[in-house]
Amino acid sequence: MTFNILIALLISGLCFFNLAYATPTTLIWAPSTDIQPYGKIHLNIDNYTPIQSRDRNGNKLYVQQVYGPTFSLLSDKPEDNLLGKLWSPLGKIMAETGFDYKKGFGPLLDKWPVYFHFKFGVPEDAYFKHMPGFAIGAYDMGYKHNYTDYNVWYLRGAKTISIGKFNLGRFSAGYFNGNARLLRNKNGDRDNIGPMFAWERTMSEISDKLWLCIDYQGTQSSYGALNFGFSWKFTKNISAIVGYDIYNNPNAKNTITFQLDIDL
């Protein structure tokens, strides 16, 4: 009951600061190496709610909302994968693409609310035992030049690590590069290149439905933050993420992330 009340409060919140973010398959904040299963349509509903209602200048802050579908492009079965039919090793490659409709980013940015994203990746152990999973992609590709074309490109690797039979979780690291004209630090200088790190684990000792994560993305741009939180899977096709976001830019207000994921 308490968890349902928390979700209702997060959905109905009313504030946030100027962030630009579109959602390929993510951890809490940054893109993960995961790809949506073939034949599924993934819908995300994201809300970023500031813990304070106004910024340091007294301006009211609002919830920023992101809605959009993600579609898988390639089958996870090599014999059904279009690339796999050309050359069987390519059948391990997965891909997804999608778009997001964003609101609450201010009168100017809300004029161009659609952003696109895509990702290619291979899972762990794809070609040999103990091989990490990898993903390369881009997100927040808006269509208004030097206003919404953040064009954040990234490369990320991930590996699940165990000691004996004990699963330590999945560790991942990567690197991203965005539009230098739009990604700026607190002083207004270019700050468009940075690292990504994360730890995540399904807490099977408690429930296979519970997932924990710590997620970091560098720079003082609107993408830079330390995030931690959890996910709960209500059904096979419905789950939610709740996270807390601490921004690297000291002028930004910390936020609470709520993300509802639905697979069709």
Secondary structure, DSSP 8 states (H G I E B T S, - for coil): -HHHHHHHHHHT--B--------SSBSSSSB-S----TT-EEEEEEEEEESSSB-TTS-B-B-EEEEEEEEE-S-SSGGG-HHHHH-GGGGG-EEEEEEEEEESS-TTGGGS-EEEEEEEEE-TTSSSTT--EEEEEEEEEESSTTTTEEEEEEEEEEEEEEETTEEEEEEEEEEEE--TTT-B-TTS-B--EEEEEEEEEE-TTT-TTEEEEEEEE-SSSTT-EEEEEEEEESSSSEEEEEEEEEESSTTS--EEEEEEEEE-
